[in-house]
Amino acid sequence: MFNVKLFGVILLAAYFLSACQTQGAQTQEVSKEDPPFSDSITSIEIYGFQNGELVSKIEDKEFIKKLIGELNEAETAYTGTMDFEDPDYRLRFQQDEKTVFQLGYFKEMMELGVNGHYLDYENEYFYEGELKLRVE
């Protein structure tokens, strides 16, 4: 009888400890072995997040390389449990005519577990970083 109660207490404690680990902002560093952002990006199209209108297009190879490098090295925070406004812009990272991936962009620095401007709204991660886009 004592063993059954002890097993029950251990099981209950394990449940509560695992639940505590999922609370709050979760941060992680992006794996250096498998960078999520390709250096084969040829341009970045910038659209209004709400209206979907094309605002600008970045084709500056050095700026794109710098941004990709910052994103690949960035610490991230999980945003799935956070409540915040939509980004100002939707960025489409293009390889020629093909959209490789998309991110949201906040004009102002945001603090969503980490400080930055770039949101992976599909996978619910926010990227730390200071590099700003040249948008009006």
RALINNOR-V804948 format. One record per residue. N is the residue number from 0. RES is the residue in one small letter. NEAR is the number of other ideal C-beta (glycine too) atoms within 10 Angstrom. D_LAST is the distance of its C-alpha to the last C-alpha in Angstrom with 1 decimal. Layout:
N;RES;NEAR;D_LAST  N;RES;NEAR;D_LAST
This chain:
0;m;5;71.2  1;f;6;69.6  2;n;7;67.8  3;v;8;66.3  4;k;9;65.0  5;l;10;63.6  6;f;10;61.9  7;g;10;60.4  8;v;10;59.1  9;i;10;57.5  10;l;9;55.9  11;l;10;54.5  12;a;10;53.2  13;a;10;51.5  14;y;10;49.8  15;f;8;48.4  16;l;9;47.3  17;s;9;45.4  18;a;9;43.7  19;c;9;42.6  20;q;8;40.8  21;t;10;38.3  22;q;8;37.2  23;g;12;33.9  24;a;14;31.0  25;q;15;32.2  26;t;14;30.8  27;q;11;31.6  28;e;10;30.8  29;v;18;29.9  30;s;9;33.0  31;k;8;32.8  32;e;5;35.4  33;d;7;33.4  34;p;14;29.7  35;p;16;27.7  36;f;19;25.0  37;s;12;26.3  38;d;10;25.6  39;s;11;26.1  40;i;20;22.5  41;t;14;21.5  42;s;16;17.9  43;i;21;15.3  44;e;18;14.1  45;i;21;11.2  46;y;18;12.2  47;g;12;11.7  48;f;18;14.5  49;q;11;16.3  50;n;7;16.0  51;g;8;16.0  52;e;8;14.0  53;l;10;12.7  54;v;15;8.9  55;s;13;9.2  56;k;12;12.1  57;i;19;12.9  58;e;11;16.3  59;d;12;16.6  60;k;11;19.9  61;e;7;20.0  62;f;14;16.7  63;i;18;17.9  64;k;12;21.3  65;k;12;20.1  66;l;23;18.2  67;i;19;21.3  68;g;15;23.5  69;e;17;21.8  70;l;23;22.0  71;n;17;25.6  72;e;14;26.7  73;a;21;25.0  74;e;16;27.0  75;t;24;26.3  76;a;23;27.2  77;y;18;28.5  78;t;20;26.7  79;g;9;29.2  80;t;11;30.8  81;m;13;27.8  82;d;5;26.2  83;f;12;22.5  84;e;8;19.6  85;d;12;17.9  86;p;20;14.9  87;d;18;11.4  88;y;21;11.4  89;r;20;14.4  90;l;23;14.6  91;r;18;17.4  92;f;23;19.0  93;q;19;20.9  94;q;13;24.2  95;d;9;24.4  96;e;7;24.4  97;k;10;25.3  98;t;10;23.1  99;v;14;24.5  100;f;17;22.8  101;q;15;19.9  102;l;23;18.1  103;g;18;16.0  104;y;20;13.0  105;f;20;12.5  106;k;13;9.4  107;e;7;12.3  108;m;11;15.4  109;m;18;18.1  110;e;12;21.8  111;l;19;23.5  112;g;20;26.5  113;v;17;24.5  114;n;15;21.3  115;g;24;18.3  116;h;24;15.2  117;y;23;16.8  118;l;26;19.2  119;d;17;21.9  120;y;15;22.4  121;e;10;25.4  122;n;12;27.3  123;e;14;26.1  124;y;24;25.1  125;f;31;22.4  126;y;24;21.7  127;e;22;21.9  128;g;19;19.6  129;e;9;17.1  130;l;14;15.1  131;k;13;11.4  132;l;18;9.1  133;r;9;6.8  134;v;13;3.8  135;e;6;0.0
